[in-house]
Amino acid sequence: MVVPKIKAAVVADQKTIVVTFDNGEVKLYDVSRLLSNDIFSPLKDHAFFKNIKVEPGGYAVYWNEMIDISEYELWKNGVFYQSQGD
């Protein structure tokens, strides 16, 4: 399975990001299930969470050198939101 690369990502609310993939599809991803893992606990701070970035090449979103989420995870577990063409 070929997973599309991330084109853009923005914070939707306290625990959800909207991810646009290079195939035009947009998915919502809820980070809540990751927050019990210590490595992701800084994401509970909304000011930190808002500073999301897309890695060059679209392979992940990240917040710092320790916290990232792969394009595969976002694609597989994200919920279809809308199509760019709609």
KAFEN-V445670 format. One record per helix or strand. SS is the DSSP state (a for helix, b for strand). FROM is the first residue (numbers start at 1). TO is the last residue. If there is no record, write none. Layout:
ss->[SS:SS]
from->[FROM:FROM]
to->[TO:TO]
This chain:
ss->[b:b:b:a:a:a:b:b:b:a:b]
from->[6:16:25:31:38:46:53:60:68:71:79]
to->[11:21:30:34:44:49:54:62:70:77:83]
